[in-house]
Amino acid sequence: MKGLLLRLSGLDADAENAVRVIGFFDRLITGRAGLDALVRSTADLAGCPVGVHAPGQGMSLRAAPGEAVATPGTAPAGSAVRRLEGGVEVWVARDGAPVPLDDMLLERFAIATAVVLEQNGVPRPELGDPALVELVLSGEAGTAERSRALHLLGIAPSARLRVLAGTGVDGLAGRSAQLGGVRAVLAEAVPEFPDGGRAGVGPELPALDAARSWAAARTALRFTSDTEPVVWWDRLGSLGALGSRLGGADLADLPDVRALDRLAAEPHGADTLSALDALCATGSARKAAAVLHRHHSTMPARLARAEAVLGFEVDSPAGRFRLHLALMLRRLRDNSDVS
């Protein structure tokens, strides 16, 4: 600090601006800003890209003015760099000649980074895998916290993985955590699913974006059923967008869903719904009968009864589309509590 004060006293006309720089970082520190906020705010103040590189802690962040924090954050060639304890570096990458207050900004950036790492920290190594997995999947965690948690789990932020959301899948291999009534699994390769379990499989994304895969996996889980216990988000298409926006209350009064409920309540209703599922999956009554190990002659009566209750033809392209949508929306309603 003594060297900093000496430089301040020699700035003369720039002293007021220097004090403003100091006050800017002091406010971030006293406000207990996270590392993401510090890097983003410093980029805005500097008017150029800045970053923090802490390889020993699994963090490497950068930001440009007006942009979100991103990774990796290694310093570009020609950057002004300040090194801290533990191998941490902060850097400022300005095109062209430095401006008079760059040294001041870099020093205060370094001081603030050291303080933020100390006071806010990031996940501690003693946290177990479930707590770290929960942090990786949290929509509230910053890039720094998520990067550090991945580092402690032994996963590179750029590694590709899928998140699985399941029930009855406690034995699945992978780093996992129980989040409410759903087990979350970080999987670099999709495992075999145990009998009796259900799972939604999220899209393959960089590990740093695992929260997005987790949200998609929970939506995919809502589309599962006894006849389709594993559903992949990648294969849902537009149904995935519907599932992420519609809750049980939105679906309860849909006429086609209510008609399926009436059909299910009839004698042999479960068998009829299985026949309708098979019809949608195979595209023909004869193939549906083969899948169900029934003689094809049993299908016409079941489909006729279904049409009488539903109010539309089911064994036609348009009818099968409407039927499939109704069946999937009914699954969404029935599985509202698992997401």
KEZA-885201 format. One record per residue: x, y, z of N, C-alpha, C, O in turn; residue in one letter. Coordinates in steps of 0.05 Angstrom, whole numbers, padded with zeros to 5 digits, always signed. Layout:
<nodes>
XYZXYZXYZXYZa
...
</nodes>
This chain:
<nodes>
+00016-00024+00000+00000+00000+00000+00017+00025+00000+00009+00045-00012m
+00041+00024+00013+00058+00048+00013+00066+00056-00015+00065+00080-00022k
+00073+00037-00032+00080+00043-00059+00057+00054-00074+00060+00072-00091g
+00033+00044-00069+00009+00054-00082+00004+00084-00075-00002+00100-00092l
+00007+00090-00049+00003+00118-00040+00024+00136-00052+00017+00159-00059l
+00049+00127-00055+00069+00144-00068+00062+00150-00096+00065+00173-00106l
+00052+00130-00111+00045+00135-00138+00021+00154-00140+00020+00172-00157r
+00002+00151-00121-00021+00170-00121-00012+00198-00117-00022+00217-00130l
+00007+00203-00099+00016+00230-00093+00030+00243-00117+00031+00267-00119s
+00040+00227-00135+00054+00238-00158+00037+00240-00183+00046+00248-00204g
+00011+00234-00180-00006+00234-00204-00017+00262-00210-00024+00267-00233l
-00017+00279-00191-00027+00307-00194-00054+00308-00207-00075+00302-00194d
-00055+00315-00233-00081+00319-00246-00098+00294-00247-00122+00295-00248a
-00085+00270-00246-00100+00245-00247-00107+00234-00220-00118+00212-00218d
-00100+00248-00199-00105+00237-00172-00134+00232-00167-00141+00211-00155a
-00152+00249-00177-00180+00245-00172-00190+00220-00186-00205+00204-00175e
-00180+00215-00210-00188+00191-00225-00177+00166-00211-00190+00145-00211n
-00153+00168-00200-00141+00146-00187-00158+00138-00162-00163+00115-00157a
-00166+00159-00147-00183+00154-00124-00209+00141-00132-00219+00124-00118v
-00219+00148-00155-00244+00135-00165-00239+00106-00171-00256+00089-00165r
-00216+00099-00183-00210+00071-00188-00209+00056-00162-00220+00034-00160v
-00195+00067-00142-00193+00053-00116-00221+00050-00104-00227+00028-00094i
-00237+00070-00105-00264+00069-00094-00281+00048-00108-00297+00034-00096g
-00277+00045-00135-00292+00026-00151-00287-00002-00140-00306-00018-00136f
-00261-00009-00136-00255-00036-00127-00262-00040-00098-00270-00062-00089f
-00259-00019-00082-00267-00021-00053-00297-00027-00051-00305-00043-00033d
-00313-00015-00068-00342-00021-00066-00348-00050-00073-00366-00062-00061r
-00334-00060-00093-00337-00089-00100-00330-00107-00077-00343-00127-00071l
-00308-00100-00063-00299-00116-00041-00318-00115-00017-00326-00135-00006i
-00326-00090-00009-00344-00087+00014-00372-00099+00007-00386-00107+00026t
-00379-00099-00018-00405-00111-00026-00403-00141-00029-00423-00153-00037g
-00380-00152-00023-00376-00181-00025-00383-00192-00053-00397-00212-00055r
-00373-00178-00073-00378-00187-00101-00365-00214-00105-00344-00220-00093a
-00377-00230-00122-00364-00255-00130-00343-00250-00151-00341-00228-00162g
-00328-00271-00157-00307-00269-00177-00318-00262-00205-00306-00247-00219l
-00341-00274-00211-00353-00267-00237-00359-00238-00239-00352-00225-00259d
-00371-00226-00218-00378-00198-00219-00353-00181-00220-00353-00160-00233a
-00332-00189-00206-00308-00173-00206-00296-00173-00234-00288-00151-00243l
-00294-00195-00247-00282-00196-00274-00299-00180-00293-00288-00165-00309v
-00325-00184-00292-00342-00170-00311-00341-00140-00307-00339-00124-00326r
-00342-00131-00281-00341-00102-00275-00314-00090-00283-00313-00067-00292s
-00293-00105-00278-00266-00094-00285-00264-00091-00315-00252-00071-00325t
-00275-00109-00331-00274-00106-00360-00289-00081-00369-00280-00067-00387a
-00312-00076-00356-00327-00052-00363-00311-00027-00356-00311-00007-00371d
-00298-00027-00332-00283-00004-00324-00259+00000-00342-00253+00023-00350l
-00245-00021-00349-00221-00019-00366-00227-00012-00395-00211+00000-00409a
-00250-00021-00404-00257-00017-00432-00242-00036-00450-00238-00031-00474g
-00233-00059-00439-00218-00079-00455-00221-00106-00441-00229-00107-00418c
-00213-00128-00454-00215-00154-00441-00196-00156-00416-00174-00145-00416p
-00206-00170-00396-00190-00175-00372-00196-00204-00363-00215-00216-00373v
-00179-00214-00345-00184-00242-00337-00169-00249-00311-00152-00235-00302g
-00177-00272-00301-00164-00285-00277-00158-00313-00285-00175-00328-00295v
-00133-00321-00281-00125-00349-00287-00114-00361-00262-00093-00353-00252h
-00128-00382-00252-00119-00396-00228-00120-00426-00233-00138-00439-00224a
-00100-00436-00248-00101-00464-00256-00101-00483-00232-00113-00505-00234p
-00088-00476-00210-00087-00494-00187-00114-00497-00174-00119-00516-00159g
-00133-00478-00179-00159-00480-00168-00181-00487-00188-00204-00487-00182q
-00171-00493-00212-00191-00501-00233-00207-00478-00244-00229-00482-00254g
-00197-00453-00242-00212-00430-00252-00196-00415-00272-00172-00411-00269m
-00209-00406-00293-00196-00390-00314-00218-00374-00328-00233-00384-00345s
-00221-00349-00320-00244-00332-00328-00234-00308-00343-00212-00297-00339l
-00251-00299-00362-00245-00274-00377-00272-00261-00383-00293-00273-00382r
-00270-00235-00389-00293-00220-00397-00284-00196-00414-00263-00185-00410a
-00301-00189-00433-00297-00165-00449-00319-00145-00441-00339-00153-00430a
-00315-00120-00446-00335-00100-00438-00363-00106-00449-00366-00112-00473p
-00382-00106-00431-00410-00111-00439-00417-00139-00444-00439-00145-00453g
-00398-00158-00439-00403-00186-00445-00403-00203-00419-00393-00194-00398e
-00414-00227-00421-00415-00245-00398-00387-00257-00393-00371-00257-00411a
-00383-00266-00369-00358-00280-00363-00357-00306-00378-00377-00320-00380v
-00333-00313-00388-00330-00337-00403-00304-00351-00395-00288-00340-00379a
-00299-00374-00406-00275-00389-00402-00265-00398-00430-00280-00399-00449t
-00239-00405-00433-00217-00402-00413-00208-00373-00411-00214-00357-00428p
-00193-00368-00389-00185-00340-00384-00155-00336-00384-00145-00318-00370g
-00140-00352-00400-00111-00347-00401-00105-00321-00415-00120-00312-00433t
-00083-00308-00407-00077-00282-00417-00068-00283-00446-00050-00299-00453a
-00079-00266-00463-00069-00264-00491-00041-00253-00492-00032-00240-00473p
-00027-00258-00513+00000-00248-00516-00001-00217-00515-00018-00204-00526a
+00019-00206-00500+00021-00177-00498+00004-00165-00475+00004-00141-00472g
-00010-00182-00460-00026-00172-00438-00008-00162-00415+00014-00171-00411s
-00018-00143-00400-00006-00135-00374-00015-00155-00353-00039-00159-00349a
+00004-00167-00339-00002-00189-00321+00009-00183-00293+00031-00172-00290v
-00007-00189-00273+00002-00187-00245-00002-00215-00232-00024-00226-00233r
+00019-00225-00220+00018-00252-00208+00014-00250-00178+00025-00232-00164r
-00004-00268-00168-00010-00269-00139+00001-00295-00128+00012-00312-00143l
-00003-00299-00102+00005-00324-00090-00011-00347-00101-00034-00344-00110e
+00001-00371-00100-00013-00395-00108-00016-00398-00138-00032-00414-00148g
+00000-00383-00154-00001-00386-00183-00023-00371-00197-00028-00375-00220g
-00038-00355-00181-00060-00339-00193-00049-00316-00209-00031-00302-00200v
-00061-00310-00232-00053-00287-00248-00078-00271-00255-00100-00282-00260e
-00075-00245-00255-00096-00227-00266-00083-00213-00290-00059-00207-00289v
-00099-00206-00310-00088-00194-00333-00107-00174-00346-00132-00175-00342w
-00096-00155-00360-00111-00135-00375-00100-00134-00403-00076-00130-00406v
-00116-00138-00423-00107-00140-00451-00117-00116-00467-00139-00117-00478a
-00102-00095-00467-00110-00071-00482-00096-00069-00509-00072-00072-00510r
-00111-00065-00530-00099-00060-00556-00085-00033-00556-00096-00013-00545d
-00062-00031-00568-00048-00006-00569-00034+00001-00543-00029-00016-00526g
-00027+00027-00540-00011+00036-00517-00028+00036-00492-00052+00041-00494a
-00016+00030-00469-00032+00031-00444-00040+00059-00437-00027+00078-00445p
-00062+00062-00422-00071+00088-00413-00058+00094-00386-00049+00075-00373v
-00057+00119-00377-00042+00126-00353-00050+00110-00328-00033+00105-00311p
-00075+00103-00325-00084+00090-00301-00084+00059-00303-00094+00046-00285l
-00073+00048-00324-00073+00019-00327-00058+00005-00304-00067-00015-00293d
-00035+00016-00296-00020+00003-00274-00037+00003-00249-00038-00016-00234d
-00050+00026-00244-00067+00028-00220-00090+00008-00221-00095-00006-00202m
-00103+00006-00245-00125-00012-00248-00116-00041-00244-00129-00056-00230l
-00093-00049-00256-00083-00076-00253-00077-00083-00224-00083-00105-00215l
-00064-00064-00210-00058-00070-00182-00083-00073-00165-00084-00091-00148e
-00102-00055-00169-00127-00057-00153-00143-00082-00161-00156-00094-00144r
-00142-00089-00186-00155-00114-00195-00142-00138-00181-00156-00156-00172f
-00115-00138-00179-00101-00160-00166-00108-00161-00136-00114-00182-00125a
-00109-00138-00123-00115-00137-00094-00144-00147-00090-00149-00163-00072i
-00162-00137-00106-00190-00145-00103-00194-00175-00108-00209-00188-00095a
-00179-00186-00128-00181-00214-00134-00172-00231-00110-00185-00250-00102t
-00149-00223-00098-00139-00237-00074-00160-00237-00052-00164-00257-00038a
-00172-00213-00047-00192-00211-00026-00217-00228-00032-00227-00242-00014v
-00226-00226-00057-00250-00241-00064-00246-00272-00061-00263-00286-00052v
-00222-00281-00071-00216-00309-00068-00215-00318-00039-00222-00340-00032l
-00206-00299-00022-00204-00305+00007-00231-00305+00021-00238-00323+00036e
-00248-00284+00015-00272-00281+00030-00296-00296+00018-00312-00307+00033q
-00297-00298-00008-00319-00313-00020-00312-00341-00025-00328-00360-00024n
-00286-00345-00031-00277-00371-00037-00292-00384-00059-00305-00370-00075g
-00292-00409-00060-00306-00426-00078-00308-00452-00065-00299-00454-00042v
-00318-00473-00076-00322-00497-00061-00296-00507-00047-00275-00506-00058p
-00299-00516-00023-00276-00526-00008-00271-00555-00015-00290-00570-00021r
-00246-00563-00015-00240-00591-00023-00254-00612-00005-00259-00634-00014p
-00260-00604+00020-00272-00624+00037-00301-00629+00031-00313-00648+00042e
-00314-00613+00014-00341-00619+00006-00342-00645-00009-00324-00651-00025l
-00362-00661-00004-00365-00687-00017-00376-00684-00045-00385-00662-00053g
-00375-00705-00061-00384-00705-00088-00413-00694-00091-00418-00678-00108d
-00432-00703-00074-00460-00693-00077-00462-00663-00075-00476-00651-00091p
-00448-00651-00056-00450-00621-00054-00437-00608-00078-00447-00587-00087a
-00415-00619-00088-00402-00608-00111-00420-00611-00136-00422-00592-00152l
-00432-00634-00139-00450-00638-00162-00473-00618-00161-00481-00607-00181v
-00484-00614-00137-00506-00595-00134-00498-00567-00142-00513-00553-00155e
-00473-00559-00135-00463-00533-00143-00459-00531-00173-00465-00510-00185l
-00449-00552-00185-00445-00552-00214-00472-00548-00229-00473-00535-00250v
-00493-00559-00218-00519-00558-00231-00536-00534-00223-00557-00529-00234l
-00526-00518-00203-00542-00496-00194-00543-00473-00214-00522-00465-00225s
-00567-00463-00219-00569-00440-00237-00560-00414-00224-00557-00394-00238g
-00556-00415-00198-00547-00390-00184-00517-00388-00182-00507-00366-00177e
-00502-00410-00186-00473-00409-00183-00461-00393-00205-00470-00394-00228a
-00439-00379-00199-00424-00365-00219-00405-00383-00234-00401-00406-00226g
-00393-00373-00255-00374-00389-00270-00350-00398-00253-00341-00420-00256t
-00341-00380-00236-00318-00387-00219-00325-00410-00200-00309-00430-00198a
-00348-00409-00187-00355-00430-00168-00360-00457-00183-00352-00478-00174e
-00372-00455-00206-00377-00479-00221-00351-00492-00231-00348-00516-00231r
-00333-00475-00241-00307-00485-00251-00292-00499-00228-00280-00520-00232s
-00292-00486-00205-00277-00497-00182-00290-00524-00174-00275-00543-00168r
-00316-00526-00173-00329-00551-00166-00322-00573-00186-00317-00596-00178a
-00322-00566-00211-00315-00586-00232-00286-00595-00228-00280-00619-00231l
-00269-00576-00221-00240-00583-00216-00238-00603-00193-00223-00622-00195h
-00253-00598-00172-00251-00616-00149-00264-00644-00155-00256-00664-00142l
-00282-00644-00174-00293-00670-00183-00276-00684-00203-00282-00707-00210l
-00255-00671-00212-00237-00683-00232-00248-00681-00260-00241-00697-00277g
-00265-00661-00265-00277-00657-00292-00268-00630-00303-00271-00610-00290i
-00257-00631-00327-00249-00606-00340-00274-00590-00348-00293-00602-00357a
-00273-00563-00346-00297-00547-00353-00305-00551-00382-00329-00549-00389p
-00286-00558-00400-00293-00562-00428-00300-00590-00435-00308-00596-00458s
-00298-00609-00416-00305-00637-00421-00335-00639-00429-00352-00625-00418a
-00341-00657-00447-00368-00661-00456-00382-00681-00437-00371-00702-00432r
-00406-00674-00428-00420-00694-00412-00450-00689-00415-00459-00668-00425l
-00465-00709-00406-00495-00706-00404-00502-00708-00375-00489-00721-00359r
-00524-00695-00368-00535-00698-00341-00560-00715-00343-00577-00711-00360v
-00562-00734-00325-00585-00752-00324-00602-00744-00300-00591-00739-00279l
-00628-00744-00303-00647-00740-00281-00664-00765-00279-00678-00772-00298a
-00662-00778-00256-00676-00804-00254-00688-00809-00227-00682-00797-00207g
-00706-00829-00228-00718-00840-00203-00714-00870-00204-00717-00882-00225t
-00707-00881-00181-00701-00910-00181-00676-00917-00195-00673-00939-00205g
-00656-00898-00196-00631-00903-00211-00607-00899-00193-00586-00890-00202v
-00610-00905-00167-00589-00899-00148-00563-00913-00155-00541-00904-00147d
-00564-00936-00168-00540-00951-00174-00525-00942-00199-00504-00954-00206g
-00534-00921-00212-00521-00912-00237-00492-00903-00231-00487-00889-00211l
-00474-00910-00249-00446-00900-00246-00444-00871-00253-00459-00861-00271a
-00427-00857-00240-00423-00829-00245-00425-00812-00220-00435-00822-00199g
-00416-00788-00221-00418-00770-00198-00447-00760-00196-00458-00750-00215r
-00458-00763-00172-00487-00759-00170-00494-00745-00144-00478-00744-00125s
-00519-00735-00144-00530-00722-00119-00560-00726-00120-00572-00726-00142a
-00572-00729-00097-00601-00731-00095-00612-00702-00091-00607-00690-00071q
-00627-00692-00110-00637-00665-00109-00668-00667-00108-00681-00671-00129l
-00679-00665-00084-00707-00669-00081-00713-00698-00086-00700-00716-00075g
-00734-00703-00102-00741-00731-00108-00727-00742-00132-00735-00763-00142g
-00708-00727-00143-00695-00736-00168-00665-00739-00164-00652-00722-00150v
-00653-00760-00174-00624-00763-00173-00612-00751-00198-00620-00758-00221r
-00592-00734-00194-00577-00722-00216-00550-00737-00219-00537-00742-00200a
-00543-00744-00244-00519-00758-00249-00503-00744-00272-00515-00738-00293v
-00478-00738-00267-00460-00727-00287-00448-00750-00302-00433-00766-00289l
-00453-00753-00327-00444-00777-00342-00429-00769-00367-00441-00756-00385a
-00404-00777-00369-00389-00773-00394-00397-00794-00415-00393-00790-00439e
-00407-00817-00406-00418-00838-00423-00444-00847-00410-00445-00852-00386a
-00465-00849-00426-00491-00857-00415-00490-00886-00406-00484-00903-00423v
-00496-00892-00381-00494-00919-00371-00519-00936-00377-00538-00926-00388p
-00517-00961-00369-00541-00979-00370-00560-00971-00348-00552-00964-00326e
-00586-00971-00354-00606-00963-00335-00618-00987-00321-00624-01007-00334f
-00621-00986-00295-00631-01009-00280-00661-01013-00286-00675-00994-00292p
-00670-01038-00285-00698-01045-00289-00714-01031-00267-00707-01030-00244d
-00737-01020-00275-00755-01007-00256-00749-00978-00252-00765-00963-00240g
-00726-00968-00262-00720-00940-00259-00730-00924-00283-00736-00935-00304g
-00731-00898-00280-00737-00880-00301-00716-00858-00303-00705-00850-00282r
-00711-00848-00327-00691-00827-00329-00696-00810-00353-00705-00819-00375a
-00690-00784-00350-00689-00765-00372-00659-00759-00377-00644-00755-00358g
-00651-00760-00402-00624-00756-00410-00621-00729-00423-00632-00723-00444v
-00605-00711-00410-00601-00684-00421-00582-00684-00445-00569-00704-00450g
-00580-00661-00459-00563-00659-00482-00533-00659-00474-00527-00651-00452p
-00516-00668-00492-00487-00667-00487-00477-00639-00490-00480-00627-00512e
-00465-00628-00469-00455-00600-00469-00429-00599-00455-00421-00618-00441l
-00414-00577-00458-00390-00574-00441-00398-00575-00411-00419-00565-00404p
-00381-00586-00395-00387-00589-00366-00395-00563-00353-00412-00562-00335a
-00384-00541-00362-00390-00515-00351-00419-00507-00355-00430-00490-00341l
-00432-00519-00376-00460-00514-00382-00479-00536-00371-00501-00540-00381d
-00469-00551-00351-00485-00574-00340-00512-00565-00330-00530-00582-00330a
-00515-00541-00320-00541-00532-00310-00562-00533-00332-00585-00539-00326a
-00554-00527-00357-00574-00528-00379-00581-00557-00385-00604-00563-00391r
-00561-00575-00385-00567-00603-00390-00585-00614-00367-00602-00631-00373s
-00581-00605-00343-00597-00614-00320-00626-00605-00323-00644-00621-00319w
-00630-00581-00331-00658-00571-00335-00671-00587-00357-00695-00594-00355a
-00657-00593-00379-00669-00608-00401-00674-00637-00392-00694-00649-00400a
-00656-00649-00376-00660-00676-00366-00685-00678-00349-00699-00698-00350a
-00689-00658-00332-00713-00659-00315-00739-00658-00332-00759-00671-00326r
-00738-00642-00353-00761-00641-00371-00765-00668-00385-00787-00678-00387t
-00743-00680-00395-00745-00706-00408-00756-00727-00389-00771-00745-00397a
-00749-00725-00363-00759-00744-00344-00790-00743-00342-00802-00764-00337l
-00801-00720-00346-00830-00717-00345-00844-00732-00368-00868-00737-00366r
-00830-00738-00389-00842-00752-00411-00839-00783-00409-00849-00797-00426f
-00827-00793-00387-00824-00821-00385-00850-00835-00376-00868-00822-00366t
-00851-00861-00380-00874-00877-00372-00865-00905-00368-00841-00911-00372s
-00883-00923-00359-00876-00951-00356-00867-00964-00382-00850-00981-00383d
-00880-00955-00404-00873-00966-00430-00849-00952-00443-00837-00963-00461t
-00841-00929-00433-00818-00914-00444-00803-00902-00420-00806-00878-00415e
-00788-00919-00405-00776-00909-00380-00752-00891-00384-00744-00877-00365p
-00740-00890-00407-00717-00872-00412-00724-00854-00436-00731-00864-00458v
-00722-00828-00432-00728-00809-00453-00704-00790-00457-00694-00779-00437v
-00695-00786-00481-00673-00769-00487-00683-00742-00496-00701-00740-00514w
-00673-00721-00484-00681-00694-00492-00676-00689-00522-00693-00676-00535w
-00654-00699-00532-00647-00694-00560-00669-00704-00579-00671-00694-00601d
-00685-00724-00571-00705-00736-00588-00733-00724-00584-00751-00732-00598r
-00735-00706-00566-00762-00695-00560-00770-00673-00580-00794-00669-00585l
-00751-00659-00592-00757-00638-00610-00774-00616-00597-00768-00607-00575g
-00796-00608-00611-00813-00587-00601-00828-00595-00575-00836-00578-00560s
-00831-00621-00570-00843-00630-00546-00827-00621-00521-00839-00615-00500l
-00801-00619-00524-00784-00610-00502-00791-00581-00495-00791-00575-00471g
-00795-00564-00515-00802-00537-00509-00829-00535-00495-00832-00519-00477a
-00848-00552-00503-00874-00552-00489-00870-00561-00460-00882-00549-00442l
-00855-00582-00456-00851-00593-00430-00838-00573-00411-00844-00573-00387g
-00820-00557-00421-00806-00538-00403-00824-00514-00396-00817-00498-00378s
-00847-00511-00409-00864-00488-00404-00891-00495-00391-00904-00478-00380r
-00899-00520-00392-00925-00528-00383-00923-00544-00357-00908-00563-00355l
-00938-00535-00337-00940-00550-00312-00966-00566-00310-00982-00566-00329g
-00969-00581-00288-00992-00598-00285-01018-00582-00287-01038-00592-00299g
-01019-00558-00276-01044-00543-00277-01052-00535-00305-01075-00533-00312a
-01031-00530-00322-01037-00523-00350-01049-00546-00366-01063-00542-00385d
-01043-00570-00357-01051-00594-00372-01076-00607-00362-01088-00624-00376l
-01085-00601-00338-01106-00616-00325-01132-00615-00340-01147-00634-00339a
-01138-00593-00353-01165-00590-00365-01164-00593-00396-01184-00586-00408d
-01142-00602-00407-01142-00606-00436-01161-00628-00444-01160-00650-00432l
-01179-00623-00463-01200-00643-00470-01189-00670-00477-01199-00691-00469p
-01167-00671-00493-01157-00697-00502-01144-00712-00478-01146-00737-00477d
-01132-00698-00460-01120-00710-00436-01142-00721-00418-01140-00744-00408v
-01163-00706-00415-01186-00716-00398-01200-00740-00411-01209-00758-00397r
-01201-00740-00438-01213-00763-00452-01196-00788-00447-01206-00810-00443a
-01169-00786-00447-01152-00808-00441-01156-00818-00413-01155-00842-00407l
-01161-00799-00394-01166-00807-00366-01192-00824-00365-01193-00844-00351d
-01212-00816-00380-01237-00831-00380-01233-00859-00391-01243-00879-00381r
-01217-00860-00412-01211-00886-00425-01196-00904-00405-01201-00928-00403l
-01176-00892-00391-01160-00907-00372-01177-00918-00349-01170-00939-00338a
-01199-00905-00342-01215-00913-00319-01234-00936-00326-01246-00948-00309a
-01236-00942-00352-01254-00964-00360-01241-00991-00354-01217-00993-00351e
-01257-01013-00353-01246-01040-00352-01226-01044-00375-01232-01037-00398p
-01203-01055-00369-01182-01060-00389-01171-01034-00400-01159-01033-00422h
-01175-01012-00386-01166-00986-00396-01136-00985-00399-01126-00973-00418g
-01121-00997-00380-01092-00996-00382-01082-01010-00407-01064-01001-00420a
-01095-01033-00414-01088-01047-00438-01094-01030-00463-01079-01030-00483d
-01116-01016-00462-01123-00999-00485-01103-00977-00489-01095-00971-00511t
-01094-00964-00467-01074-00943-00469-01047-00955-00479-01033-00942-00494l
-01041-00979-00471-01016-00992-00481-01018-00996-00511-00999-00993-00525s
-01042-01004-00520-01046-01008-00549-01043-00981-00564-01032-00981-00586a
-01053-00959-00552-01051-00933-00565-01021-00924-00566-01012-00913-00586l
-01007-00929-00544-00978-00923-00544-00964-00938-00566-00948-00927-00581d
-00970-00964-00568-00957-00981-00588-00965-00972-00616-00948-00973-00635a
-00989-00963-00620-00998-00953-00646-00982-00929-00654-00973-00927-00677l
-00978-00911-00636-00962-00887-00642-00933-00894-00648-00920-00881-00665c
-00923-00913-00633-00894-00920-00636-00889-00935-00662-00867-00932-00674a
-00908-00951-00671-00903-00968-00695-00915-00957-00720-00905-00963-00742t
-00937-00942-00718-00950-00931-00741-00971-00948-00754-00984-00939-00773g
-00976-00972-00743-00998-00989-00754-01009-01006-00733-00995-01014-00714s
-01035-01013-00736-01048-01031-00716-01036-01059-00716-01033-01071-00695a
-01029-01069-00739-01017-01096-00741-00990-01097-00726-00985-01116-00711r
-00973-01077-00731-00947-01077-00718-00950-01072-00688-00935-01083-00672k
-00970-01056-00680-00975-01051-00652-00983-01077-00638-00974-01083-00616a
-01000-01093-00651-01008-01119-00640-00983-01137-00636-00981-01152-00616a
-00965-01137-00655-00941-01154-00653-00924-01145-00630-00913-01162-00616a
-00921-01119-00626-00905-01109-00604-00917-01118-00577-00902-01124-00558v
-00943-01118-00576-00957-01125-00551-00961-01155-00548-00973-01164-00528l
-00952-01170-00568-00955-01199-00568-00985-01207-00567-00993-01226-00553h
-01001-01192-00583-01029-01198-00585-01035-01205-00614-01021-01197-00633r
-01057-01220-00618-01065-01225-00646-01077-01199-00657-01091-01184-00644h
-01070-01194-00683-01079-01169-00695-01109-01165-00695-01119-01143-00698h
-01124-01188-00693-01153-01185-00694-01164-01172-00669-01188-01164-00669s
-01148-01171-00648-01158-01158-00623-01157-01128-00624-01169-01114-00607t
-01142-01117-00643-01137-01088-00643-01161-01072-00652-01166-01051-00640m
-01176-01080-00673-01198-01063-00682-01218-01055-00660-01227-01032-00659p
-01225-01074-00643-01245-01068-00622-01233-01047-00603-01248-01029-00594a
-01208-01051-00595-01196-01032-00577-01194-01004-00589-01200-00984-00576r
-01186-01002-00614-01184-00976-00627-01211-00963-00631-01214-00939-00628l
-01231-00979-00637-01258-00968-00640-01268-00956-00614-01280-00935-00614a
-01263-00970-00592-01272-00960-00567-01256-00934-00560-01268-00915-00550r
-01230-00934-00566-01214-00910-00561-01225-00886-00577-01227-00864-00567a
-01232-00891-00602-01242-00870-00619-01269-00859-00609-01274-00835-00611e
-01285-00877-00598-01311-00868-00588-01308-00850-00564-01323-00831-00561a
-01288-00855-00547-01284-00839-00523-01269-00813-00531-01275-00791-00521v
-01249-00816-00548-01232-00792-00555-01246-00773-00574-01242-00749-00572l
-01263-00784-00591-01278-00767-00609-01263-00761-00635-01271-00743-00650g
-01242-00777-00641-01228-00773-00667-01216-00800-00675-01212-00818-00659f
-01211-00802-00701-01199-00826-00712-01170-00828-00704-01155-00809-00706e
-01161-00852-00695-01134-00854-00685-01115-00868-00705-01091-00864-00703v
-01126-00884-00723-01109-00899-00742-01107-00885-00769-01113-00897-00790d
-01098-00860-00768-01093-00844-00792-01070-00826-00784-01065-00821-00761s
-01055-00815-00804-01032-00798-00797-01040-00775-00779-01026-00770-00759p
-01061-00760-00786-01069-00737-00769-01078-00747-00742-01073-00734-00721a
-01093-00769-00741-01103-00779-00716-01081-00789-00698-01081-00784-00674g
-01061-00803-00710-01039-00812-00693-01022-00789-00682-01013-00790-00660r
-01020-00768-00698-01006-00744-00687-01020-00732-00663-01008-00727-00643f
-01047-00729-00666-01062-00718-00644-01062-00737-00620-01060-00728-00597r
-01064-00763-00625-01063-00782-00603-01036-00782-00589-01035-00782-00564l
-01014-00781-00605-00988-00781-00592-00984-00756-00575-00973-00758-00553h
-00993-00733-00585-00990-00709-00570-01006-00711-00544-00997-00703-00522l
-01030-00722-00545-01047-00725-00521-01034-00744-00501-01034-00738-00477a
-01023-00765-00511-01009-00784-00493-00985-00772-00479-00981-00776-00455l
-00970-00756-00494-00946-00743-00482-00954-00722-00463-00941-00718-00442m
-00975-00706-00469-00984-00686-00450-00995-00698-00425-00992-00687-00403l
-01007-00721-00427-01016-00735-00403-00993-00745-00386-00994-00743-00361r
-00971-00754-00399-00947-00761-00383-00936-00736-00368-00929-00738-00345r
-00936-00714-00383-00926-00690-00370-00942-00683-00345-00931-00677-00324l
-00968-00685-00347-00985-00679-00324-00980-00699-00301-00977-00691-00278r
-00979-00724-00308-00975-00745-00287-00948-00743-00274-00945-00752-00251d
-00928-00733-00288-00901-00732-00277-00893-00704-00268-00869-00698-00265n
-00912-00686-00263-00906-00659-00256-00889-00657-00230-00873-00638-00227s
-00892-00677-00213-00879-00675-00186-00850-00686-00187-00837-00685-00166d
-00840-00695-00210-00814-00707-00210-00793-00688-00221-00769-00694-00222v
-00801-00664-00230-00782-00646-00242-00773-00625-00222-00756-00608-00230s
</nodes>
